[in-house]
Amino acid sequence: MEIVSVKNLTKKFKDFTAVDGITFDVQEGEIFGLLGPNGAGKTTTIRMLITLIPPFSGGATVAGSDILKDRDRVRENIGIVFQDPALDRQLTGRENLDFHARMYNMPREKRLQKITEVLELADLTEKADELVENYSGGMQRRLEIARGLMHAPKVLFLDEPTLGLDVQTRRKIWDYIQKLNRDQGTTILITTHYMDEADYLCGRVGIMNRGKIVALDTPRNLKNLIGADVVTLEMENGDPGPFGKLDYVKKTVAHGNLVNLSVENGERKIPLLMEFAQSQGVKIKSVELHKPSLEDVFLQYTGTTIKEVNTDSEERSRIGMNIRRGR
């Protein structure tokens, strides 16, 4: 059963189209991911779905309520964890949860019961009465997610929930997200630019780039689109032309001086590829073999890597900040 339904959702800011006519559904009880680089439109999509900003065109329903016509009902049925921290660091963990529950007019008995429940779920019972300023980054993130569960939302939105956390802490957050999905049955819509995060957590993934969803399926099916092992050749000239003629090469994607070749039994084909390159006078500087990843899917659909798009976006943001500061 669909619990989130998005149809041709579009958001423009003057002449810039941040979200460009996207359509997707999220099933009840699913962990659904929007994967893409910084500036792809993921956060703008979330902000429309949680009724913080209106769409330019198109629409969506969340838990059966229209995001434009029934905003209050949508808000009653959702929880949200934003990218930026939103806890009061001068309060304890318990006090943060209690304040949030009061905002939803939860009766005292129910409020106390729910606080105990989510603290246990987040493994923060022993730290409940410590000030949040003394929590680690991972503990604060777990508390924010726990706070989003206080009013038993039907859909929990997590916007880059592990951004800036170390690898070990990220893995703990992943296990926590899976646990609350499994034990609470909460539907989760998560945005991320971490390939491994989307692969590990999500039942289905929509890959976003420049405001559009360029691919949508399970991580396994998306990787199967590549169809075989990926052999990456670093060349003095990144033209894939010669290799595309080989009958055992299914696909070629050139990226700078790198060429990705999709081949079956890649480890056995590498000697053949080297022989062919030599016969064609093509100089190979290095060879790498790996199984298809979501990064390969992103590269195939966009012609660039997600890391490069993130770097470009961060550089544009830095330049923009310097311009505004008069530098």
N, C-alpha and C positions, 0 to 999 in steps of 0.2 A: 504493500500500500504506500502511495506517495505521501510524504509528509511535508516536503518542500517541492514546489513546482515553479519553475522559472521559464518564462516565455518571452523571447526577443527583448530581453532586458538591456536597456541602453542608458548610459549617462554621459552627458557632455558638459564640459566646463569651457564656456565661450567657444573657441574654435578647436578645442582639444576633446577627442572622444576617448574617455577613460575605459568605458565598457561598451562593446560594440555588438549589440543584438545577440546576446548569449541565451541559450536554451538548454536546460538540464533539469532532471528530477533527482530527488533524494528519497530513498525508501525508508520507511519506518524501521528503526533499529540498526541502521547502516552507519558506518564511518565513511564519509565521502570527503575526498580531498580536492581542493583547487591548488594545483601545482604550477608555479611559474616564477619568473624573476621579479625583482623589484620593479614596480611600475607596470606590471602586466594587467592590473585592474582587479586583483583579488580582494584587497581591502575595500575598495569602492563597492564591489559587489556585496560584500558582507554588510557594509553600512546601509545599503539600500534594503537588504533583506531584514535588517533589524530596525528599520523605519527611521534611521537617523537622517538620511537624505532621500529625497524623492527621485525616482527615475525620470529621465528625459522622455522615454517612451518604453513600451512594453510593460510587463508587470510580473507579479509573483504572488503565490500564496504560501503561507507558513502555518502548519498545523491547521489547515483549512480556512485560514483568515487572510484576507487580501491586505497587502502591505500598504495600500493607499486608502482603502475604504474602512479598514478596521484595525488601525494601528494599535490601539490599546489592547485589543484581544491578542494581536501578535506578540506584544511585549509581555503579556501575562504567561505566554507559553514558551518563552525562550530564555536561555542564559547566554551570557557573552563574556568572553575573556579577550580583552584588547591586547594589541602589541605592547603598548606602553603600560608600565605598572600603575595600578589604580587602588592600591591599598593605603590605608592610613598607617604610616610607620610608627606613629606615636601611640597607637592602640595595640592591644594584644591580639593574637589570632582569634581568640574567642570573641573579643569585643568587635572586631571587624565583621565577623559572621553575624553577630547579634544586631549590629547596626543595619546590615543589609536586609536581614529578615524583618526588622521593624519597618523598613521602607515598603515592604510588601504586606504590611499589616497582618503578619502572622501572629496568632494567639500565643501567649507566653508558653504554655505547656508544649504546644507543637514546635515552637521556636527552640526550646531547650532540647527537645528530643532530636530535632533535625541537626542542631549544632553538634551534638554528640555523635550522630551518625556520620556526618560528612568529615568530621575530624578523624574519626577512625578510618574512614575510607581513604583519606589523604595521608594516613600514618603520621598525624600531627597531634595526637591526643596528649602526649607528654610535653609538647611545646605550646599547648593551647594558651597558657597564661603568661607566656613571654612576649615582650614587645616585638612587633614585626621587624623593627630596625635591627634586631639581633638574629633574624632568620637568614639563612643562606639564600642565594638566588633560586635554587631549586625548591626550597621550602616555600618561598614566597609565591612561586608559580603554582605549586600544588594547592596553596591556600586560596589563590585567586580562582582556580578551577573549582575547588570545593565551594567557594562562595557562589559561583554560578549555578550550583546544584541546590542551593538552599530552598528554593521555592518549587523544586521538583519540575523543572522545565521539560517540555517534550522534545525540544531541540536545543542543543548546546553548540554555540558558535565559538570556535577557537581560532583566533587570528595570530598566526605565527607563534604558537605557544612555547616553543623552545628557542626562540631567537636569542642569541647571545650567551646561551648556556654551554658548559663544557660537555664533551661527548658522554661521559659517565652519567651526568645529571640528566641529559636529554633522554638517555635510555630509561632512566627511572620514570621520567614523565610519560614516555611512551607506554610503559607497563601500567602506569596509573590510568591513562586514558583507556587502554584496552580493558582494564578491570572495571571501570565505571560503565563502559559500554556493555560489557558482559553481565555484570551483576545488577546494574540498574536498568538496563535496557534502553539507555538514553541514545537518541539519534545524535550524531556528532557531525558537524560540517567544519572541516579544518582547512586553513590555508597554510601553505608552506612553500619555501623555495629550496628545501632540502630533499633531494631525490630519495635518499635512504629512508627518510621519515615517511614520505608518501608510500613507498614500497612496503614498509613494515606495517603501517597502521591501516591503510585504506582498503576497503573492499573494492571501491571504484575510484578512479582519478580522472579529473578533467584538467588537461594541460592548457594553461592560458598563456597567451603572448599578445602583446599590443591590443589588449582589450577583447580578444576573441578566444573562444575555446577551439583549439586546433586539433585536439584528439580527446576521446573520452571512452574509457573501458576499464576493465580490471588491470592492475599492474602486469599480471602475467600475459593477458591478451595484447596489451600495448607492446610489451617486449617481444612477443611473438610476431608482431608486425615486421620486425627487423628480419625474422625468418631464419636466422642462423647465427653462427659465431661471428664476431666482429674482429677483423684484422685491421689494425691501424698502421699505416705506413707513413713515416716521416720522410718527405722527399725534398729534393732541391727545387722541384717544380711540382706544385700540388694538382696538376691536371690529371683527373682520373681516367681520361679517355682510353688509354691503352688497356687498362684492366677491365673496363666495361665490355670488351670484346670477348672475354673468356667465358665459356659456357658454365663454369662452376661458380662464377661470381654473380650473385643474385642482384645486388644493388651496390652502387658506389655513391659516396657523398664526399665531396671535396670541401675542405675547410682550411684556408690558408695553405700551409705546406703539408697539411695532414690529409690523408685520404682514408676513409673508412670503407672497407669492403665486407659485404655480407656473404659468408661462404659456409657451407656445411663442412664439418670436421676440419675446423680451421688449422689445428696443429699439423695436420697432414698436408694441407694446401700451402703452407708457408714455403717449403722448399721449391714447389712448383712456381709460386709467385716470384721468388728470388731469381729462378732461372729465366722466367718470362721477362722480368725487369731488365736483366742483363742483356737478353737478346734484343730488347727494344732500346737499349742505351739509356735506361732510366736509372738514376742513382738513388738508392735507398739509404737513408741515414740511420733509421731505427725501425724496429718492428715490435708491435704489441698485440697480444691476443687476449680477448676477454669475451665473456658471455654478454648478450644484449642487456642493456640497462635503460632506465627511464631517461638518462642523459642522452643515450643514442636515439631514443624516440624523439626527444626534444630537438636534437640536432637535425634529424631527418625532416621534421616538419618546419623548422625555422631557419635552417642553414647556419646556425650559430649555437654556442653552448650557453647554458643558463648562467654559468659563472661570468662569462664575458658580458652578457646583458646586465647582470647585477653590477659589474664593475663600471660599465658605461653609465648606468643609472646613478650610481653613487658619485661618479665624477661630475655628472650634470648637476646633481644636487649640491655638491661642494662648490662648483662654480657659481651656481645660483645664489648660494648663501653669501659668498664673497662679494658678488655684485650688489646684493642688498645691503651688505655692510660697508659698501663703498671702497672695497679693496681693488 
